[in-house]
Amino acid sequence: MDREVIGYNAGVVWNALNDSEKKLTLKGLKRVSRLKDKELYAAMGWLSREDKISIEEIDGDLMIGLM
């Protein structure tokens, strides 16, 4: 996976979170974004590094939201 693909997928994830207007579970984000595991995790890493998303664990589920 190159930077362009990861950057594009980061945009897909950001738009999915923005459209939902709420935090999503990891499973919900995967369903909405339609990305494969590796693509989703790389995109989340990109967004997390840029302080664009928050990731927290609630009752054993990862919840992802926009900052």
Residue pairs with C-beta under 8 A, 6 or more apart in sequence:
1 38
1 39
1 42
5 39
6 39
6 42
6 43
6 46
7 46
9 33
9 35
9 39
9 40
9 42
9 43
9 46
10 43
10 46
10 47
10 52
12 33
12 35
12 43
13 29
13 33
13 35
13 40
13 43
13 44
13 47
13 53
14 47
14 52
14 53
14 66
16 24
16 29
16 32
16 33
17 23
17 24
17 29
17 53
17 64
17 65
17 66
18 66
19 32
20 32
22 65
23 54
23 63
23 64
23 65
24 32
24 63
24 64
24 65
25 61
25 62
25 63
25 64
26 40
26 61
26 62
26 64
27 61
29 40
29 64
30 37
30 40
33 40
33 43
35 43
44 53
44 55
44 64
47 53
48 55
51 67
52 66
52 67
53 64
53 65
53 66
53 67
54 64
54 65
54 66
54 67
55 62
55 63
55 64
56 62
56 63
57 63
